Amino acid sequence: MTDTRGVCASSATHLASDVPYVRGRADAHKAASALAEQLRALDLEEVFPGLMADVTVNGDGVVQLGHVRPVGARFLATLIVAGLTTELMQDTGLQASPDLPCRSPSMP
């Protein structure tokens, strides 16, 4: 899925007969659909207007977020930090303090 630098291979614009593209594209489509469903549930669909499934020249499925608005990038960063914090707290047995403020980026 990645090149020697760890970067995703380019999109498949010219298909090769010996590469199984369908499975990768199907996996990417399922993942993109699941993400889109969650974004719709949070009324954040317009923050990621370029969300789509794709496949690389190697047949690996990828989900493209497209151009992400700044608020979307901040939102993703907040979700990642919250998820990592929750995981760390579970791993160490810590409890969340009700005195800690919970912030989220302002949405449009």
Secondary structure, 3 states (H helix, E strand, C coil): CECCCCCECCECCCCCCCCCHHHHHHHHHHHHHHHHHHHHHCCCHHHCCCCEEEEECCCCEEEECCCCCHHHHHHHHHHHHHHHHHHHHHHHCCCCCCCCCCCCCCCC
